[in-house]
Amino acid sequence: MLRLVVFTFVFICANATQLQLNPATVRIFESQINDTLNNLSKDLAKNDPMTIPTIDFAIANPGVTVNLSAQNVQLIGYSQFVATKIKVNVIPPSLELNLVFKKIQLIAPSYNLNLQAAFIPFYGAGSINLVPENIQIGVKAKVSIGISGITVKEVQPTFNLTKSDLVITGALNNPQFSQIVSTSTTECFPQFLKNYTKKLSALLGPVIQDVLNKLLSDLLRADHFIPIPGTIKTQEVQQDGLIGRLNVHF
């Protein structure tokens, strides 16, 4: 944290030309971000895998209703990430960051879904096992420097992955249909992610911005990142005219 304070003071007091002539100053900031990410990964590993008792997601709009609940959801491998790029630019002040997760596994041993789109119902009750691999998250953001420290704004994330395996049971309460859903989603999900990366960026950009700002202010530690048991986190979701609510019971 001390190196961040020193860097901020130098950044404020120096002009752009001086900084260009002294790239080592910028490297201090990049090194501090890398150290903080490494420490965060180690702290998160203490709670990896993580079990989430209940996740509820609901959309209630004219023409579209969704009610999805899952119990005892396991998240495995979320602490295993590496930063493949950390770059601070002086002119204009900006940050470029690439994170890679080798593999994350999400297991929902019990889910229940009721969806109605227009007059078409879709339902299911069973289990979900999702394993995306080589997940790449890129971030570009503007940097603001002030007496209180360094913050990022206008965060623009990108998402990509090379492979994703899905096994779902209970779709339409039909084993054969569940197999079709599993196979088709496994084959199409990486391309789906590419096609909808702009919408995902708009949806997740503010969340990633908040995480980065906490990271830069040295507030993001494992005990802040993982809520204590009994905590309920609620997130409003708005996309393409649909309004939903996500509740996560830890």
C-alpha positions in Angstrom: 0.0 0.0 0.0 2.9 2.3 0.8 4.2 2.0 -2.8 0.7 3.0 -4.1 0.8 6.1 -1.9 4.3 7.0 -3.1 3.3 6.5 -6.8 0.1 8.6 -6.4 2.1 11.5 -4.9 4.7 11.3 -7.7 2.0 11.0 -10.4 0.3 14.2 -9.1 3.4 16.2 -8.7 5.2 15.2 -11.9 4.2 16.3 -15.4 3.6 13.9 -18.3 7.0 14.4 -19.8 8.8 13.5 -16.6 6.8 10.4 -16.3 7.5 9.4 -19.9 11.2 9.8 -19.2 10.9 7.6 -16.0 8.9 4.5 -16.9 10.1 2.8 -13.7 7.6 5.0 -11.8 4.8 3.4 -13.7 6.2 -0.1 -13.2 5.9 0.4 -9.5 2.2 0.7 -9.9 2.0 -2.3 -12.1 4.1 -4.3 -9.7 1.8 -3.3 -6.8 -1.3 -4.5 -8.7 0.4 -7.8 -9.5 1.3 -8.3 -5.9 -2.2 -7.5 -4.7 -3.8 -9.9 -7.2 -1.4 -12.7 -6.1 -2.2 -12.1 -2.5 -5.9 -12.1 -3.2 -5.6 -15.4 -5.1 -3.9 -16.9 -2.1 -6.5 -15.6 0.3 -9.4 -16.8 -1.8 -7.9 -20.3 -2.1 -8.6 -20.7 1.6 -12.4 -20.8 0.8 -12.1 -22.6 -2.5 -14.3 -24.6 -3.1 -17.2 -22.4 -1.9 -20.7 -23.7 -1.2 -23.6 -21.2 -1.7 -26.8 -22.6 0.1 -29.4 -20.9 -2.1 -29.5 -18.8 -5.3 -32.8 -17.4 -6.5 -33.3 -15.5 -9.8 -36.7 -14.0 -10.8 -38.0 -12.0 -13.8 -41.6 -10.8 -13.8 -42.4 -8.8 -16.9 -45.4 -8.8 -19.4 -44.8 -11.7 -21.7 -41.8 -13.1 -19.8 -41.6 -14.7 -16.4 -38.7 -16.6 -14.9 -38.3 -18.3 -11.6 -35.0 -20.2 -11.0 -33.7 -21.5 -7.8 -30.7 -23.7 -7.0 -29.5 -25.1 -3.7 -26.1 -26.0 -2.3 -24.3 -24.6 -5.3 -20.5 -25.4 -5.4 -18.0 -23.0 -7.0 -14.6 -24.6 -7.6 -11.4 -23.1 -8.9 -12.4 -19.4 -8.8 -9.2 -18.5 -6.8 -6.9 -19.9 -9.5 -6.2 -17.0 -11.8 -3.2 -15.3 -13.2 -2.7 -11.8 -14.6 -1.2 -12.1 -18.1 -1.1 -8.4 -18.7 -1.0 -5.4 -16.4 -0.3 -2.1 -18.2 -0.6 1.4 -16.9 -0.6 4.2 -19.6 0.4 7.7 -18.7 -1.1 9.5 -21.7 -4.0 9.2 -21.5 -4.2 7.9 -17.9 -5.5 4.4 -18.3 -5.2 0.8 -17.2 -5.2 -2.5 -19.2 -5.6 -5.8 -17.4 -6.0 -9.4 -18.5 -6.9 -12.2 -16.2 -7.0 -15.9 -17.1 -8.8 -18.6 -15.1 -7.7 -22.0 -16.1 -10.9 -23.8 -15.1 -13.9 -23.0 -13.0 -16.5 -25.6 -12.1 -20.1 -24.8 -11.0 -22.1 -27.7 -9.6 -25.8 -27.2 -8.7 -27.0 -30.6 -7.4 -30.6 -29.4 -7.2 -32.3 -26.7 -9.3 -35.9 -25.8 -10.2 -36.8 -23.7 -13.2 -40.2 -22.3 -14.4 -40.1 -20.0 -17.4 -42.9 -18.6 -19.5 -42.0 -16.7 -22.7 -45.2 -15.5 -24.5 -47.2 -18.7 -24.4 -44.3 -21.1 -24.5 -43.4 -22.8 -21.2 -40.0 -24.2 -20.2 -39.4 -25.9 -17.0 -37.1 -28.4 -15.3 -35.9 -29.8 -12.0 -32.6 -31.6 -11.7 -28.9 -30.9 -11.6 -26.3 -28.7 -13.4 -22.6 -29.3 -13.9 -20.9 -26.5 -15.8 -17.1 -26.4 -16.5 -15.8 -23.4 -18.5 -12.1 -23.5 -19.3 -9.4 -20.9 -20.1 -11.7 -18.0 -19.2 -10.1 -14.7 -20.3 -11.3 -11.4 -18.8 -9.9 -8.3 -20.3 -10.3 -4.9 -18.8 -9.7 -1.4 -20.2 -10.4 1.6 -18.0 -9.6 5.3 -17.5 -7.6 6.2 -14.4 -8.3 9.1 -12.1 -5.5 10.4 -9.8 -6.3 12.4 -6.8 -5.2 13.1 -3.2 -7.4 10.3 -2.0 -5.8 7.8 -4.3 -6.2 6.1 -7.6 -9.6 5.1 -9.0 -10.8 3.6 -12.3 -13.9 4.6 -14.3 -15.5 3.8 -17.6 -14.5 0.1 -17.2 -14.9 -1.9 -20.4 -14.5 -5.6 -19.8 -14.3 -8.3 -22.5 -14.9 -12.1 -22.0 -13.7 -15.1 -23.8 -13.2 -18.8 -23.3 -11.9 -21.8 -25.4 -14.1 -24.6 -24.0 -17.2 -25.1 -21.9 -18.7 -28.4 -20.8 -22.3 -28.6 -19.6 -24.2 -31.5 -18.2 -27.8 -30.8 -17.2 -30.6 -33.1 -16.1 -34.3 -32.6 -15.7 -34.9 -30.2 -18.6 -38.6 -30.5 -19.4 -38.3 -33.6 -17.1 -37.0 -35.4 -20.2 -33.6 -37.2 -20.2 -33.3 -37.2 -24.0 -34.0 -33.5 -24.2 -31.6 -32.8 -21.4 -28.9 -34.5 -23.4 -29.6 -32.3 -26.4 -29.5 -29.2 -24.3 -26.2 -30.3 -22.7 -24.5 -31.1 -26.0 -25.7 -28.0 -27.9 -24.8 -25.7 -25.1 -21.3 -27.2 -24.8 -20.8 -26.7 -28.5 -22.2 -23.2 -28.8 -21.5 -21.4 -25.5 -18.0 -20.0 -26.5 -19.5 -18.4 -29.6 -22.5 -17.2 -27.7 -20.1 -15.5 -25.3 -18.4 -13.7 -28.2 -21.7 -12.7 -29.8 -23.0 -11.1 -26.6 -19.8 -9.7 -25.1 -21.0 -6.1 -25.5 -24.2 -6.9 -23.5 -22.2 -8.7 -20.8 -19.8 -5.8 -20.7 -22.6 -3.4 -20.0 -24.1 -5.7 -17.4 -20.9 -6.6 -15.5 -18.8 -3.4 -16.2 -20.0 -1.6 -13.0 -19.4 -4.7 -10.9 -15.9 -5.1 -12.1 -15.2 -1.4 -11.7 -16.3 -1.6 -8.0 -14.0 -4.6 -7.5 -11.1 -2.9 -9.1 -11.5 0.3 -7.1 -11.6 -1.7 -3.8 -8.5 -3.5 -5.0 -6.7 -0.3 -5.7 -7.6 1.1 -2.3 -6.4 -2.1 -0.7 -9.9 -2.9 0.6 -10.5 -6.1 -1.3 -9.4 -9.1 0.7 -10.9 -12.5 1.0 -12.9 -11.6 4.1 -14.4 -8.7 2.2 -15.0 -10.7 -1.0 -16.7 -13.7 0.5 -19.7 -12.7 2.6 -20.1 -14.3 6.0 -22.7 -17.2 6.3 -26.2 -15.9 6.5 -25.6 -12.9 4.3 -28.0 -12.2 1.5 -26.7 -10.3 -1.6 -29.3 -8.8 -4.0 -28.6 -7.5 -7.5 -31.1 -5.9 -9.8 -30.7 -6.9 -13.4 -32.0 -4.8 -16.3 -31.4 -5.9 -19.9 -33.4 -5.4 -23.2 -36.4 -4.1 -21.3 -36.4 -7.0 -18.8 -36.1 -6.3 -15.1 -35.0 -9.1 -12.8 -33.7 -9.7 -9.3 -30.9 -12.0 -8.2 -30.7 -13.1 -4.6 -27.7 -15.1 -3.3 -28.0 -16.6 0.2 -24.6 -17.3 1.6 
